[in-house]
Amino acid sequence: MEKSYLNSNPNEKGYFGKFGGAFIPPPLEKPFAQINEAYDRLSKSYDFLEELRSIRKHYQGRPTPISYAKRLSDFVGGGRIYLKREDLNHTGAHKLNHCMAEALVAKYLGKKKIMAETGAGQHGVALATAAAYFGLECEIHMGEVDIIKEKPNVIRMKILGAKIVPVTFGLKTLKEAVDSCFQAYVAQADTSFYAIGSVVGPHPFPKMVRDFQRVVGLEAKEQFYEMTASLPDSVVACVGGGSNAMGLFSGFIDDPVKLYGVEPLGKSTRLGEHAASLTYGSEGIMHGFNSIMLKDEKGEPAPVYSVASGLDYPSVGPEQAHLKTIGRTIIATANDKESIDAFYKLSRLEGIIPALESSHAVSFAMKLAKENPKESILINLSGRGDKDIDFVTENYPIPDQ
Ligand SMILES: *Cc1c(COP(=O)(O)O)cnc(C)c1O
């Protein structure tokens, strides 16, 4: 029997085609090998999978529903638009899907602490939530600049009991926070677990986080079929690191369904004013894996920007790079302005305030629906927009109608 896509990707070395791998300093080789071996075992363990299933049902609020966006579809005047409601997860986004599972791996490994870096604070909040649930210590590295900018999330993490480590060197943002967290992890890998926040990083994280997000696609396929007696023609998700997109895509990857990833085009196509890594980037190694990334003249990771802070990363998960390269996915873009417009449209027409990240997917899906009036389109609504309302209303006035 031919092996399914998911069973044969990545290979044992963590490669999706030529992308992925593990480019790590020698002191981290052992801890990463240990995580890889443990995950291999746990992914087949009845106890582990059963505990994860129970947490998802009784704590996270899964399964999340699919909603038919009738008024939005009517407004667009084209195809039918459906929403997979990851905004209804506990803490308001899909990130908890992998954070709870990573913390569970840490627990099975007997670790006392989970640690990670965070940019806008979304991963930090989800991880601090998981740490509180399991009674683990939580250490979050965050740039001083981001600490000031993202105060509500910093307060949330502190309420949840996390320890924040301010990063005071370099530009004092996400890149330095990654370096700081890696360094701290080397010294305490025996007792700590490094929980990466998307389908990025060295092997086995791109595979592991994808597997933990797969629940979204599995649920969606069954729910969509129950609602419509067919598969969607297209599925659409925003791509930062690529985890919410891989979650939804993995449910349909062996089916005749078009898979669209939407990258943030920010203010313009000029380098530094967007974060569309797959669209404008080239092959390169960063943060321990080979993928497609945005580089400056010196070949270093380029500065990136998006109105949605969860999308501004200069690289992308290796599997996203692979799927685009083999033509299985189609990569599109939405800019700041289009995404803000979609943010307000979905709020007014459906009573759902989306995260700015998810608004990128909504914006592109509206275009797609208009061009394909006979088609059905399923969006991964990766998160709710409560976190964004101050920023949006201060910078983009609420429209009259
Ligand atoms: C972090 C985040 C994203 C981007 O991350 P992916 O790994 O690309 O999914 C998208 N949506 C929301 C709501 C987020 O918090």
The ligand as an ORCA input file, in Angstrom:
! r2SCAN-3c Opt
* xyz 0 1
  C       0.550     33.177     16.346
  C      -0.671     33.288     15.553
  C      -0.695     33.009     14.166
  C       0.534     32.679     13.374
  O       1.180     31.501     13.700
  P       1.124     30.201     12.776
  O       2.142     29.315     13.372
  O       1.459     30.629     11.382
  O      -0.243     29.662     12.854
  C      -1.908     33.061     13.497
  N      -3.044     33.401     14.153
  C      -3.065     33.685     15.466
  C      -4.355     34.043     16.095
  C      -1.892     33.642     16.215
  O      -1.908     33.921     17.525
*
